[in-house]
Amino acid sequence: FEDYIDYMGMVFTEVYRVLKNQHYCVITVGDDITLVGERPQEKKTYPLAAHFIILLEEIGFTYVSEYIIDAGRKVLPNRLQKAYYPFVVTPDSGIKHVIVFIKKDNTKLSVHCPVCGTGDVGSWGYTDKGEKKWTCKNRKCSRFGFGVGYVFTEYGAIAYTHKTDKNIIPPEIVEKWSRGVVQIAPQFGNEENRRYLPAEVAEMAMLFYSGVGDVVLDPFSGAGFTILTAIKYNRKYICFERDKHDRQLFYKNLLDIRKNIEKAKSEITEAVKK
């Protein structure tokens, strides 16, 4: 377990380095069961959400929020082979945590004004939350009419540029993710299948924490749901996956999508001819 946490520390240290300031990091984790002794029965469940919050805050991220997702019913052991169930073997949980962080690096690099776009800005102190404020020196941006420029923060500048119709989130998605526990499509099957990122989580993270044209990074892309969601919502993407089986599964899914598109095109062409 310690080796796993150390490895995750290296990965998210690099994620923090390449992530733009005032941008988000979204992580989905369950409760991990690992061996703590020499015998298979000597296992322990680790609350990964707590460990990741501690780990990422040590790296420099700021904790923002958390969602609880219900990925279906508990995975029950085979009762016929467990004579003393449930006193010896307990079911695996279907609950997962979606944890949201933000990078808040208060650098002194100036930020362009979100209203007029000029880079001629000056420092204007800090907000109550410690975020650096800037003021535009362009008098045409003046709010008050006597030469005081438009005052903004870096986060505010990003939010301002994202306030467009193309970034509107459908009300049903907002309603769904406003619940304390969010029910998603059940992930049945073996552990191999349940470890992939649920499509609903990729959709929420993409819509809530990025805008059209943004670059989405996924260092654990698995079967490629992040890539497909990024394409669907007009995001650019950089994804990594070191597992050969997962990469092959993604390529197969991509080929299936291409075949369905070609089939739909041919059906439309035939319909038009008729």
Disulfide bonds with the S-S distance in Angstrom:
none
